[in-house]
Amino acid sequence: MKDLQGIGAVAAAVVAAVGIASTILIGRWTLRGALRGAEETARAGLAQADASYRAALDAVKAQGRNDHLQWRRGVQRDAYAAFLQSVLTYTDNAHNDLGRASGQEETRACIAALRGLETDMSHRAWVVRLEGPDDVAGAAINLETSAKVLVVVEQTHARKRAAMHEVGLRGRTHRQEVARIWELVPVAQGFWHTIGTPGMEDSSNEVLAELRALFSRCELPAGFIATLCQPHDDSPLPVDIPTFDEAIRGFIRAAREALHPAGTPTL
């Protein structure tokens, strides 16, 4: 009987030991499963966080590029507008001020005043050329050149009017001399293009000599002879220089295309 009790106790101990081992093993499996689940959850969370971060970073980059593009276009637009305004100020002042000038001194003062406007125009043209793009830079060069040519023509006309004004004033004291000057000026205009060439006739030299003597007696600058006698040049501009109106339209067109290229929204 005692043996049976001993065997039962041993069996119970073995069963208890097996139960404890099973519990420990099941606990380990459960812990490993929980750890795996936590790790997968953490990985999924990290992947989602990384995706959210990258999406936010891409959005910030895109917004930054857009902001920079708008800022850049704003800088270019300001440069284009400032240059165009300087061109119009330069040419308008030349037309208006030189058109009102009469005497030699007044004409000289107007021409001198235009130098500052020309310098400002050239400075702003360089800003446009630096800002670009190339199409706008090329259009700016054409516009600047055509504006200068236009003003040179205005200055030539103003100098001729000033010379005519000064000769007219001498008519009060040198009536006969001035009358003879007006007779000889058209003659000199007719042969002016032959001066310095083999085709110049002796009679032309005689006319020039008489004009120089008349201008001397009237106390007029000898340079007025060339101013009055050189015929107006009606020849067209070189083919590579557009007219002023064409250059204006070309610059505006190039500026618009640069600021609002096809497929991009306007500011």
C-alpha positions in Angstrom: 0.0 0.0 0.0 2.8 2.3 0.8 4.4 1.5 -2.5 1.3 2.5 -4.3 1.2 5.8 -2.5 4.8 6.4 -3.4 4.2 5.6 -7.0 1.2 8.0 -7.0 3.3 10.7 -5.4 6.0 10.3 -8.0 3.5 10.3 -10.8 1.9 13.4 -9.5 5.2 15.1 -9.3 6.0 14.1 -12.9 2.6 15.4 -14.0 3.2 18.6 -12.2 6.6 19.0 -13.7 5.3 18.3 -17.2 2.5 20.9 -16.6 5.0 23.5 -15.5 7.2 22.9 -18.5 4.2 23.1 -20.8 3.1 26.3 -19.2 6.6 27.8 -19.6 6.7 26.6 -23.3 3.3 28.0 -24.0 4.2 31.3 -22.3 7.4 31.5 -24.4 5.4 30.9 -27.6 2.9 33.5 -26.6 5.6 36.0 -25.8 7.4 35.4 -29.1 4.1 35.9 -30.9 3.5 39.1 -29.0 7.0 40.4 -29.8 6.6 39.5 -33.5 3.3 41.3 -33.6 4.7 44.3 -31.8 7.7 44.3 -34.2 5.5 44.1 -37.3 3.3 46.9 -35.9 6.3 49.0 -35.3 7.6 48.3 -38.8 4.2 49.2 -40.3 4.2 52.4 -38.1 7.7 53.3 -39.2 6.8 52.7 -42.9 3.7 54.8 -42.6 5.6 57.6 -40.7 8.3 57.5 -43.4 5.8 57.7 -46.2 4.1 60.6 -44.4 7.4 62.4 -43.9 8.4 61.9 -47.5 5.0 63.1 -48.8 5.3 66.2 -46.5 8.9 66.8 -47.7 7.9 66.5 -51.3 5.1 68.9 -50.8 7.5 71.4 -49.1 10.0 71.0 -52.0 7.3 71.5 -54.6 6.0 74.6 -52.8 9.5 75.9 -52.5 10.1 75.4 -56.2 6.8 77.1 -57.0 7.6 80.0 -54.6 11.1 80.4 -56.1 9.6 80.3 -59.7 7.1 83.0 -58.8 9.8 85.2 -57.1 12.1 84.7 -60.1 9.4 85.7 -62.6 8.5 88.7 -60.4 12.1 89.9 -60.5 12.3 89.4 -64.3 9.0 91.3 -64.8 10.2 94.2 -62.7 13.4 94.3 -64.7 11.6 94.2 -68.0 9.1 96.9 -67.0 11.9 99.2 -65.7 13.8 98.9 -68.9 10.8 99.5 -71.1 9.9 102.6 -69.1 13.5 103.9 -69.4 13.4 103.5 -73.1 10.1 105.4 -73.4 11.4 108.2 -71.1 14.6 108.5 -73.2 12.8 108.6 -76.6 9.9 110.8 -75.4 12.1 113.4 -73.8 14.2 113.5 -77.0 11.2 114.0 -79.1 9.5 116.6 -76.9 12.5 118.6 -75.6 14.4 118.7 -78.8 11.2 119.5 -80.7 10.7 122.6 -78.5 14.3 123.7 -78.6 15.1 126.6 -81.0 18.5 128.1 -80.5 21.9 126.5 -80.5 22.4 126.7 -76.7 19.0 125.3 -75.9 19.6 122.4 -78.3 22.9 121.7 -76.7 21.4 121.7 -73.3 18.7 119.3 -74.3 21.2 116.9 -75.9 23.4 117.0 -72.8 20.3 116.2 -70.6 19.6 113.1 -72.7 23.0 111.6 -71.8 21.8 110.7 -68.3 18.6 109.1 -69.6 20.7 107.1 -72.2 23.0 105.9 -69.4 20.0 104.8 -67.3 18.5 103.0 -70.3 21.8 101.1 -71.0 22.1 100.2 -67.3 18.6 98.7 -67.2 19.2 96.9 -70.5 22.2 95.2 -68.9 20.0 94.0 -66.0 17.5 92.5 -68.5 20.4 90.8 -70.4 21.6 89.3 -67.1 18.2 88.2 -66.0 17.5 86.6 -69.4 16.4 84.5 -71.0 18.3 84.8 -74.3 15.2 85.7 -76.4 14.4 88.6 -74.1 18.1 89.7 -73.9 18.3 89.8 -77.7 15.0 91.8 -77.9 16.4 94.3 -75.4 19.6 94.8 -77.4 17.4 95.5 -80.5 15.2 97.9 -78.6 18.1 99.8 -77.1 19.9 100.1 -80.4 16.7 101.3 -82.3 16.0 103.8 -79.5 19.5 105.3 -79.8 19.2 105.5 -83.6 15.8 107.2 -83.2 17.3 109.8 -80.8 20.3 110.4 -83.2 17.8 111.3 -85.9 16.0 113.6 -83.5 19.2 115.3 -82.5 20.2 115.7 -86.2 16.9 117.5 -86.9 17.2 119.6 -83.8 20.8 120.7 -84.8 19.6 121.6 -88.2 16.7 123.7 -86.8 19.0 125.4 -84.4 21.4 126.3 -87.3 18.5 127.6 -89.3 17.3 129.7 -86.3 20.8 131.2 -85.8 21.1 132.1 -89.5 17.7 133.6 -89.5 18.6 135.8 -86.5 21.6 137.2 -88.5 19.1 138.4 -91.1 18.4 141.4 -88.9 21.9 142.7 -89.4 23.2 140.9 -92.5 20.2 140.7 -94.7 22.0 140.3 -98.0 24.5 137.7 -96.7 21.7 135.6 -95.2 19.6 135.8 -98.4 22.7 134.6 -100.3 23.2 131.7 -97.8 19.6 130.5 -98.4 20.3 130.6 -102.1 23.5 128.5 -101.8 22.4 125.9 -99.2 20.2 124.0 -101.7 23.0 124.1 -104.3 25.4 122.6 -101.7 22.9 119.9 -100.7 22.8 118.8 -104.3 26.5 118.1 -104.6 27.3 117.3 -101.0 27.6 113.6 -101.6 30.4 114.3 -104.1 32.7 116.1 -101.6 36.0 114.2 -101.3 35.4 112.2 -104.4 36.7 112.5 -108.0 33.3 113.5 -109.1 33.3 116.8 -107.2 33.4 119.7 -109.6 35.3 123.0 -109.3 32.1 124.9 -109.1 31.3 123.0 -106.0 34.5 124.2 -104.3 33.6 127.8 -105.3 30.1 127.5 -103.7 31.7 126.1 -100.5 34.3 128.9 -100.4 31.5 131.5 -100.8 29.5 129.9 -98.0 32.5 129.9 -95.7 33.0 133.6 -96.4 29.3 134.4 -95.8 29.2 132.5 -92.5 32.4 134.3 -91.4 30.9 137.7 -92.1 27.7 136.8 -90.3 29.8 135.5 -87.3 28.3 132.0 -87.6 30.1 128.8 -86.8 31.6 127.2 -89.9 30.2 123.9 -88.7 26.7 125.1 -89.5 27.6 124.7 -93.2 27.7 120.9 -92.9 24.7 120.9 -90.6 22.6 122.8 -93.1 23.9 121.3 -96.3 24.2 117.7 -95.5 21.0 116.2 -96.9 18.6 114.3 -94.7 19.4 110.6 -94.9 16.3 108.8 -96.0 18.0 105.4 -96.4 16.5 102.6 -94.5 18.1 101.2 -91.4 20.4 98.2 -91.7 18.5 94.9 -92.1 19.6 93.7 -88.6 18.2 96.8 -86.8 14.4 96.9 -86.6 12.4 100.1 -86.5 11.6 101.5 -83.1 8.0 100.4 -83.2 9.0 96.9 -84.4 11.6 96.7 -81.6 9.0 97.7 -79.0 6.6 95.0 -80.1 9.3 92.4 -80.3 10.5 93.1 -76.8 7.0 93.0 -75.3 6.3 89.7 -77.1 9.5 88.1 -75.9 8.9 89.3 -72.3 5.4 87.9 -72.3 6.6 84.5 -73.5 9.3 84.4 -70.9 7.0 85.4 -68.0 4.1 83.2 -69.2 5.4 80.2 -71.1 2.9 77.8 -72.6 1.5 75.3 -70.0 2.3 77.4 -67.0 -0.1 79.5 -64.9 0.1 83.2 -64.9 1.0 85.1 -61.7 
